[in-house]
């Protein structure tokens, strides 16, 4: 009996290397390589460099980053949670529009919102000019609003762009809370506000923690908005240390500090969700019936719900449309914008295909060979999404540059031909960065799609003589097409919007829409960047529509 148990244990932990498992392990290794490279670089002897970084760079950058994350987290939590409760607990005219419109700021990257409001709220802009006209002032010297190039400006911009992450997770939790909890609270004399503070909010704490963690990681990843607003964050310090000062080791040392912040955020999010099991577990519980509002209360609710949309989407989008129209009327569409659009679509499409293939391999390997090995590979492969783009770029550049140098030396020695920067110069390194960063979106979405396919279909395919690959083409791929489409759309749009990794790993004379916008805004030629920003925002609306449809579908299932 004991030998039989030992045999079962041995077979259980035996790793079966099939093509799908090998591809999943390769994807995990590619995702782990940048992080391992950064860790090894941190242990290297850099002389007095680390002392210089600690004394002159890290204190101010870490303080700015901490203040930015704290302020952004507070605003995103308040706005996202408040908006989620508003559209869940109350019924008023326009509520149906607010439910999906509150997601629209997700279509506007932080650097585009910073770019738009820098021009709109400038001392010579229309808003300050109109205020001075109403107050009877004639010049900015007599009256001007506080400069948005400041920490408070960055906190507001980040908070009103990123709050939908909290809104999404918290609204889903509010919608699944059982109506009987609310009814019991009402019978005990608790009002609607008391229900929110005593019942709904404690139950939604794990969902809020997940949303806030996503908000803080997105804020940490930003480099464009911080540069525009003059905030010296850790991410901006990595960029300037690498590009401006050409100090790659120093940038790697700062990247280590960013990794520590990321780990701290993950640990904090897990700690905040440690008691999530106390949430209701009722099966198919009734939804909470929203309270009907009419008259002035309904107008106030509509105004409160519309305010984040106006600040986070309507204002920047209106500005971009007007500036784009003026630019087209004055100079038409520039060839540089056309080239940048083609570059962006091409690289994003290639990266999306690679991400989908690897994501499907990870999810399919976990389905075919469930166990610690495949589950571990899946977790490692999703590591890149938590790592800021600048850190990934540092971790990718070092091994890729070493490979390019080695290959070029061998080709010169053996064949007398120089390959130059084969991977860096061709854009393959940029596709690698996109793949490592967004593989979590693909594998997670596809895994969710495959989980809805009963395993009996696999057994039926096997009994009919189909291999795992044949069953994939005939069964799993057709049935998981909606999950593939959704994951591909999300990955494609995220690749188009990615700025830090694109700035640091793009080939020479290569411009994407994001880098073109960044360059024009850095030079102060805002009108030239309006079209690029508008294209990014318009395409960014597509996943928002997808998320809104998914939210309505989930609501119908509750």
N, C-alpha and C positions, 0 to 999 in steps of 0.2 A: 504493500500500500504506500509506503513511504517512497519507494523507488518510482511508483506511478505518479505520485504528486510531484516528485522532483522532475520527472520527465515533462509533465504539464507545465511546470514553472519555467523549465528551460525553453520549451517551445513558445511559451507566452512572451518571453523577452528576447527571443531570437529575431533579429532584424532581417527581413526578407527584402533584398535589394532588387526591386523591379524597376523598369524604366520610369514609372511614375514616381516611385519613392526616390530614385536617384535624382530626378528633376526637382523634386521638392527639397531634397537636401542641398542641391546646388543653389537653388534660390535662397535658402536660408544662409548659406555660406556667403553669397554675394551681398546679402543684407547685413551680415555680421562684419564683413571685412572693413567697412569704413569706421565702425565703432572700435574694432580691435586696433586699427591703425592709429587712431587718436590716442588710445590707451598706451600703446607702445611708444608713441612720440612723447607722451608726457613723462615717461620714465627715462628718456634719453638725456644725456648730459649736455645742457645748453649753456653752460658757464654761468654768467651773471644775468642771462636773459630773463629767467624766471623771477629773479629778485627785482629786476626793472619792471616787469609786468605787474608784480604784486604791489610795488610801491607807487607806480605812476598810472596804471591803466585800470586794474581791477577795482580799487575802492570806489571811484566815481561811477564807473560803468555798472558795477554791481548794485550800488545804491540807486541809480537811475532805473535800472531794470526792476529792482524790487518795488520801487514806488509806482512804476508804470503797471506792473502786474497787479499790485494791490488795488490801485485805483480802477483799473480796467475790470478786475474781478468784482469789485463792489458794484460798479455801474451795470455790468452785464447781468449780475445776479438780481439786482433790484428790478431792472427793466424787463429781463427775460421772465422772471418768476411772476412779476406783477401782470405782464401781458398774458401769460399762460392762465393765470387765475381769472383774469378779466373775461377772456373769451370762453372759459370753461364754466364759470359759476354764474354768469349773467347772460341774459338773452336780450338783445336790443337791435334796432335797425342798423344794418351795416356790419353786424358781427360775422356773417359768413365771409365777407370780403376781408375783414381783418385777420381771420384765421390763417389764410394763405399769404396775405400781403405782408404780415409781420416777418415772413421769411425772406423778403426781397433784399434786405441789406447783405445777405450772403452772396449776392451777385456782384457786390462792389468790394474789391480788395481794399485793404487798409491804405495801401499806398495811393490808390486812385482817389479815395475819399480825402486823404490829406492833401493831395494835389489840387482837388477841386476847391476845398475850403480855404486853402492858402490864397487862391486868387479871389474867391468870392468875398472873403473877410479881410482882404488887404486894406490898408488905409486909403488907397485910391480906388477901391472897389465900389460897386453899386450900393451895397448895403450900408457901409459906413458913410458913403456920400449922401444917401437918402436920409440917414439919421441926422447928419450935420445940417442938411437943408431944412428938415423939420424943426431943428433946435435953433436955427438962425446962425450957424457957424459957416465960415467960408473956406477953411483950410484944415488939414489934419493937425497942424500945430495948435489950433484952438481946441479941438476935440478929436479923440480917437479911442476906439475900444482897445482893451488889453490885447497884446500880440498873441496870436494863436500859435506862433512858434515858441511853445513853452510846454512844460510838463502837463499843465491843466488841459491845454489844447489836445495833446496826445492822448490823455486819459479819456476825454470825451469822445474823440474820434474812434479810438479802439473800442470803447464800451458800446457805442451805438452801431458799430459795424458787426461786432462779434456776439451781441446778446442773443441772436437766433439760436446759437448752440444750446444755451440754457433754456430758451423758450421751447425748443423741440423736445428735449428730454423731460422737462418739467410738465409740459402740457400732456405728454403721453402718460405720465404718472397720474396727473389729476384726472384724466379721462378714465383710467382703469380703477380708480378708487371706488369702492362700493357705496351705493346710495344709502345703505342701511346705517353706515357710520355717521353720515350727515344727519339722517333722521333721528338717530339716537341722541346726537348732540343737540338737535333742536328741541327734543322732548325734555332735555335737561336744562333748557332755558338759555342755551348758547346762541348768540346772534351770528350773522353771516361773517362778520369780522373775527369773532371768536373761533368759528369753525376753521377759518383760514390759519390762524396762529396756533391753535391747539390741536387740530386734527390734520388738515391737509398739508401744512408746511412740514411738520415732523415726518409724515409718511413720504413726502417728496424729497427729503434731504439726500438720499442716495442719488436720485436722478439729477438734482441740482449739482451735486459734487461731480458727477460725470460731465455735465455741461460746462461747469466752471473750469475743469481740468482741460477740456478742449479749447476753451477760450484762452487760457493762459499759455498753452502750447502754441496756439496760433499767434498770439501777441509776441511770444519769445522768438518766433521764427521770422518776424517782420524785420526788414532792413530799410525798405524804401520810405515808409512813413516816418520812421525815426530819423532818417537822414534829412528828409524834407523839413521836419519840425525842429531840427537841431538838437535832438536828444541823443546823448552818447550812451547807448545801451551796449550790452555785451555783444549782440549781433552786429551792430554798427561798428563796434571796435574790432571785431574779427575782420570785417570787410576792409576798413581803412588800414589796419595793420598789414593785411595781405596785399591789397591792390595799391594803396597810396605809398606805404613805406616799404613794399616788397619784402616783407619780413614773414615768411611762411612759418618758421618755428614759433615766433611770437603769436601768430594767429592760432596755431595749434594749441598753445598753452591757454589762450583765452577760451578756446573751444572746450577744453577740459572743464573749465568753470561752468560753461553752459550745460554740459552733460550733468554736472552735479545738480544744477538747478532743475533739469528735466527729471532726474531721479527723485529729487525732493518733491516735485509736483505729483509724480506717479504715486509715491509713498503717501502723500497727503490725501490724494483721491481715494486710495485703497482704505486709508484710516477712516475717512469720512463715510465710507460705505460698509464699515465693519459690522454694523447692526442692521443691514438691509433686510434680514430675514423676518424682522418684526412686522413688515408690511402685510397687508391683507392677502390672504391666499384663497379667497372665495372663488369658486369656479363660476364663470359667466355671471358675475355680479352685475346688478343693474347700475347704469350710469347715474351720476348725480344729476338731478333735474335743475337746469339753470333758472335763476330767478329772473322774472320778466321785468324789464325796465322801460318806462315811458317818460315822455316829457323831458324836463331838464336833466334828470339823472341819466337818461339814455344819451342825451347830447354830450354830457360830461364824459361818460364812458367811451363814446365814439371818439371824442377829442383826445382822451388819454391814450387810446389804442392807436390813433393815427399819428401821434407825435413822434414815436420812434421811427415810423415809416418815412415821415417827412424829413427828419434829420438824417436817417441812415441811407435813404434811397432816393426819394423824390427830389430833394435839393441837389445832390451831386448829379443825378441823371439829367435833370433839367439844365443845369449848367453845361454839361457835356454836349447835350443836343444843340443848345444855342451856339456854343463855341465851334462845334463841328460844322454847323450850317454857315457860320461866318467864314470859317477857314476854306470850305469848299467854294463859296462864292468868290472869295478873294484869290485863291491860288489853286483850286482844284485838289485832286488827290495826288500826293507826291509819290514818285517811284519808290522812295525809301519805305513808305508805308505799305505799298503793295508787296515789296520784297519781304518786309518784316511779317506781314500776314501769311505769305506763302511759307516762310521759314517756320513760323509758329505752328501752323496747321500740319506741316510735314513732320516736324520733330514730335509734336504731341501725338499725332496719329501713330507713328512708329512706336513711341513709348507705350501708348495705350495697348497696342497689339501685344507687345512683349509682356506688359503687366498682366493682361488677361490670360495669356498662355501660362505664365508662371503661377498666377493666382489659381487658375483652374487645376494645374498640376498639384499644387499644395492641397487644395480642397479635395481633389479626387483621390490623392494618395491617402489622405486621412480617412476617407470613406472606405477605400479598399483594404487598408492595413491599419485599423485603429490601434493605437498603442502609444507608449511614451515617446518613441522615436519620432513618429510622424506628428504627434501633437507638439513635441518640442520644436521640430522644424517649423511648424506653422507659427508658433509664438515668436521664434527668432526672426522669421521672415517679416513679421509685422512690426519689428523694432524700429525700422526706419521712419515710420510715421510720427513717432514721438521725438525724433531727433531733428532739430532745426536744420534748414537747408544749408546754412553756412557751415555747420559742423559736418554734415554729410559731404559737402564739397571739399573740405579740407581732407577728410578721410579717404575720399576717392582720388583726389589729385596726387597724393603721395605715391600710392602703389601704381597708379596708371602712368604717371610720369616716369617712374622707375622702369616699368615694362617698356614704355616707348624708347627710353634711352638704351635699354638692353637689346631690344629688337633692332634698333638702328645700328648699334655697334656690331651685332652679328651679321646683319645684311651687308654692311660695309666690308667686314672682314672676309665673308664668304663669296659675295657676288659683286662687290664694288658698287653697290646701289644703296642710296640713303632713303630710308622710309620716313624720316622726320618724325613729327608728332602724329603718329598714325591714329591713335585713339582720341587724343585731345583735339587734334586738328580736324577730325572727321565729324565731330559731334557725338561720337559713341559714348564718351564720358558723360555728356549731358543726358543722354538717354538712360545710362546706368544710374545717374542720380535720380531721375524721375522714377525709375523702376524701384529703386530702394526706398524712396520716400512714400510712394503711393501703392505699394504692393499690399498693404494692409486693407485698403479700400476694396481691392479686387478679391483677395482671398476671403475676406469676411463676407462680402456680398454673395459671392459664388457659393461659399459654404452654407449660407442661409438658404440659397436656392436649392442646393442639392439635398439639404435636410428635409425638404418637403416632398422628395421623391421616396416612396416606400422602398425598403430594402427587398421586399418581395419581388420588385421588378428586376433587381440584380439576379436573384435566384432563378427567376423565370428565364432570363436571358442565358444564364449558364446552362440550364437544362436543355435549351434549344441549340446548344453548341457554340454560343458566341463567347469570344474572349472578352477580357475587360476593356480592351481598346475598341472592339467591335460594338460592345454594349454602350460604350461612351458615345459613338457616332449615331447609333440607332435609338438610344433611349435617353441617356442623361443630357446630351447636348441639346436635343430639341426641347426637352421639358424644362431645362434651366436657361433657355434663351432670354426670358424676361430679366432674370438676375444678371446675366451676362450683359445685356443691353444697358441696364441701370448702372452696373459697375463701370462699364466702358465709358458711359457719358460722364459720370462723376470724375473718373481718372482723366479723361481728355480735357475737361474744363479746368481741373486743378493743375494739369501740366501747362495749360495756356496762361494761367494766372501766376505760376511760380516765378518769383523774382530772385531770391537770394542765390539759389543754386545756378540759375541761368546766368546771372551776372558773373559768377566766379568760374564757371566751367565752359562758357560758350567759346566756340572757335573764333579766330581772328576774323574781323569783318562780317560777323554774324550778329544780326539784330532780331530779336523777337518783339512782339507787341509790348511786352512788359518792359524790356530793356530800352526800347525806343522811347516809351513814355518816361521812364526813369531819366534817361539822358536829356530829353527835351525839358523836363521839369527842373532838372538840376541846373540847366542853363537859363531858366527863367522864361523860355519860349512856350508858354502854356498853350497858346492857340494851336501850335504844331502838334502837340501831344493829345489834343482833345479827341481826334478821330480814333487814335489807337486805344485810348481809354474807353471810348464809347463801344468799340467792337468787343473789347473784353467784357464789358458790362452786359451787352446784349447776349453774348454767348453764355455768360455766367447765369443768365436767367433760366436757362434750360434745366439745370439740376434743381433749381428752386421749384419749377413747375413739377418736376418729378417727385420731389419731397412732399409737395402739397398734395399730389394725387395719392401718394403712399399714405399720407396722414389721413385723408378722407377714407381710404380703403380700410385702414386699421380701425378707424372710428366706427365704420359700419359693422365690423366683425365683433366689436365689444358687446 
